[in-house]
């Protein structure tokens, strides 16, 4: 019912939604199928928007892109390291140009919830007292789990206090960089990352 009320389902991970629909009771399968169709349409709409952004970007300059990457406006180095400088909350980008195309980089920046980097998927932990924590699972033992909830913050929660742990549907990386950055800045940032090898 909560998902049906959402206007935009593009931030919902397709695999998680499919698994949820498969496990629905028979009487709810039609509603679940309708959600899957809406989610697919939302994702298709987002990909169309991504293609429009890509087509409208001017040529990028990697030297200016370094200034965008390291500047306060984008805040990239708060979460991402490059050549041992920067944060460790997101993936290390030192050699990102070897494994990601310009189109992949644009998608990761503009629509980060469309795909997740392995070992950087976020989870939602709900405690028995009703507190909700969202972060990346960094450590777990028989007694406790440790989440990284921000670039410099962690939470260690006792397993006895945890009611549930589930994959998050959205990336820790915020979306909206296509609005925050100008088309030229976005293009320059992609050019810089593409040359990180």
C-alpha positions as CSV (number, residue, x, y, z in Angstrom):
1,X,0.0,0.0,0.0
2,X,2.9,2.4,0.8
3,X,4.5,1.6,-2.5
4,X,1.3,2.1,-4.4
5,X,1.1,5.7,-2.9
6,X,4.5,6.7,-4.2
7,X,4.5,8.9,-7.3
8,X,8.0,7.8,-8.4
9,X,9.1,4.2,-8.1
10,X,12.4,4.7,-10.0
11,X,14.4,4.7,-6.7
12,X,13.1,1.2,-5.8
13,X,15.6,-1.5,-6.5
14,X,14.0,-3.8,-9.2
15,X,15.4,-7.1,-7.7
16,X,14.1,-6.2,-4.2
17,X,10.6,-5.3,-5.6
18,X,10.5,-8.5,-7.7
19,X,11.4,-10.7,-4.7
20,X,8.7,-8.9,-2.7
21,X,6.1,-9.5,-5.4
22,X,6.9,-13.2,-5.8
23,X,6.4,-13.7,-2.0
24,X,3.0,-12.0,-2.0
25,X,-0.2,-14.0,-1.3
26,X,-2.2,-14.9,-4.4
27,X,-4.9,-12.3,-3.7
28,X,-2.2,-9.5,-3.9
29,X,-0.3,-10.7,-7.0
30,X,-2.2,-8.4,-9.4
31,X,-1.4,-5.4,-7.3
32,X,2.2,-6.5,-7.1
33,X,2.4,-7.0,-10.9
34,X,1.0,-3.5,-11.4
35,X,3.8,-2.1,-9.1
36,X,6.4,-3.9,-11.2
37,X,5.0,-2.4,-14.3
38,X,5.0,1.1,-12.8
39,X,8.6,0.6,-11.5
40,X,9.7,-0.5,-15.0
41,X,8.0,2.5,-16.6
42,X,9.7,4.9,-14.0
43,X,13.1,3.4,-14.7
44,X,12.5,3.7,-18.4
45,X,11.5,7.3,-18.0
46,X,14.7,8.0,-15.9
47,X,16.9,6.4,-18.6
48,X,15.2,8.5,-21.2
49,X,16.0,11.6,-19.1
50,X,19.6,10.4,-18.7
51,X,19.9,10.2,-22.5
52,X,18.6,13.7,-22.9
53,X,21.1,15.0,-20.3
54,X,23.9,13.2,-22.1
55,X,23.0,14.6,-25.4
56,X,22.8,18.1,-24.1
57,X,26.2,18.1,-22.3
58,X,29.0,20.3,-23.8
59,X,32.5,18.8,-24.3
60,X,34.2,18.3,-20.9
61,X,37.7,19.3,-19.7
62,X,39.4,17.1,-17.2
63,X,41.5,19.9,-15.7
64,X,38.4,21.9,-14.9
65,X,36.8,18.5,-13.8
66,X,39.5,18.1,-11.1
67,X,38.4,21.5,-9.7
68,X,34.8,20.3,-9.7
69,X,35.7,17.0,-8.0
70,X,37.8,18.6,-5.3
71,X,35.6,21.7,-4.8
72,X,33.1,22.3,-2.0
73,X,30.2,22.6,-4.4
74,X,30.2,19.0,-5.4
75,X,31.6,17.6,-2.1
76,X,32.9,14.5,-3.9
77,X,36.0,14.1,-1.7
78,X,33.9,14.0,1.4
79,X,32.9,10.5,0.5
80,X,35.2,9.3,-2.3
81,X,38.9,8.8,-2.3
82,X,41.2,9.3,-5.3
83,X,44.9,8.5,-5.0
84,X,44.6,8.1,-1.2
85,X,43.1,11.5,-0.7
86,X,39.4,11.9,0.3
87,X,36.8,10.0,2.2
88,X,36.1,6.3,2.5
89,X,32.3,6.3,2.6
90,X,31.9,5.7,-1.1
91,X,34.0,3.7,-3.6
92,X,37.6,4.7,-4.3
93,X,37.6,6.4,-7.7
94,X,41.4,6.3,-8.4
95,X,41.0,4.0,-11.4
96,X,37.3,4.5,-12.2
97,X,38.0,5.4,-15.8
98,X,39.3,1.8,-16.4
99,X,36.0,0.2,-15.5
100,X,33.3,2.7,-16.2
101,X,32.3,4.5,-19.4
102,X,31.2,8.1,-19.6
103,X,27.6,6.9,-19.8
104,X,28.1,4.8,-16.6
105,X,29.6,7.7,-14.8
106,X,26.8,10.1,-15.8
107,X,24.2,7.5,-14.5
108,X,26.1,7.0,-11.2
109,X,26.3,10.8,-10.6
110,X,22.8,11.8,-11.7
111,X,20.8,8.6,-10.8
112,X,22.8,6.8,-8.2
113,X,20.0,4.5,-7.1
114,X,19.7,2.8,-10.6
115,X,22.6,0.6,-9.8
116,X,24.7,-0.2,-6.8
117,X,28.5,-0.8,-6.4
118,X,29.0,-4.1,-4.7
119,X,30.0,-3.8,-1.0
120,X,28.6,-0.2,-0.9
121,X,24.9,-1.2,-0.9
122,X,23.1,0.4,2.0
123,X,20.8,-1.3,4.5
124,X,18.1,-0.2,6.8
125,X,18.2,-1.4,10.4
126,X,15.1,-1.1,12.6
127,X,15.5,-1.6,16.3
128,X,13.0,-2.9,18.7
129,X,12.6,0.6,20.2
130,X,11.5,1.9,16.7
131,X,14.8,3.7,15.8
132,X,15.8,3.4,12.1
133,X,19.4,3.5,10.9
134,X,20.4,3.7,7.2
135,X,24.0,3.0,6.3
136,X,26.6,0.6,4.9
137,X,27.2,-2.6,6.8
138,X,30.9,-2.5,7.8
139,X,31.2,-5.2,10.4
140,X,29.1,-7.9,12.0
141,X,29.6,-10.4,14.8
142,X,27.3,-12.7,16.6
143,X,26.6,-9.9,19.1
144,X,26.5,-6.7,17.1
145,X,26.5,-5.0,13.7
146,X,28.3,-1.8,12.8
147,X,26.9,0.6,10.2
148,X,28.7,3.5,8.6
149,X,26.0,6.1,8.5
150,X,28.0,9.0,7.1
151,X,31.4,10.0,6.0
152,X,32.7,10.1,9.5
153,X,30.0,8.5,11.6
154,X,29.3,4.9,12.6
155,X,26.6,3.1,14.7
156,X,27.2,-0.2,16.5
157,X,24.0,-1.9,17.4
158,X,23.6,-5.0,19.6
159,X,21.8,-7.8,17.7
160,X,19.4,-8.3,20.6
161,X,18.1,-4.8,20.0
162,X,17.6,-5.3,16.2
163,X,14.2,-6.0,14.9
164,X,15.1,-6.2,11.2
165,X,17.8,-5.6,8.7
166,X,16.8,-5.1,5.0
167,X,18.5,-3.8,1.9
168,X,17.8,-0.1,1.3
169,X,16.0,0.9,-1.9
170,X,18.1,4.0,-2.4
171,X,21.7,4.8,-2.7
172,X,23.6,6.6,0.1
173,X,24.8,9.0,-2.6
174,X,22.3,11.8,-3.0
175,X,20.7,12.4,-6.4
176,X,20.3,15.9,-7.9
177,X,23.8,16.6,-9.2
178,X,22.3,17.4,-12.6
179,X,20.7,20.4,-10.8
180,X,23.5,21.2,-8.4
181,X,26.1,21.3,-11.1
182,X,25.9,23.2,-14.4
183,X,26.0,21.1,-17.6
184,X,29.6,22.3,-18.1
185,X,30.6,21.3,-14.6
186,X,28.9,17.9,-14.9
187,X,30.7,17.3,-18.3
188,X,34.0,18.4,-16.8
189,X,33.6,16.1,-13.8
190,X,32.8,13.1,-16.1
191,X,35.9,14.0,-18.2
192,X,38.1,14.0,-15.1
193,X,36.7,10.7,-13.8
194,X,37.0,9.1,-17.3
195,X,40.7,9.8,-17.3
196,X,41.3,8.4,-13.8
197,X,43.3,5.3,-14.7
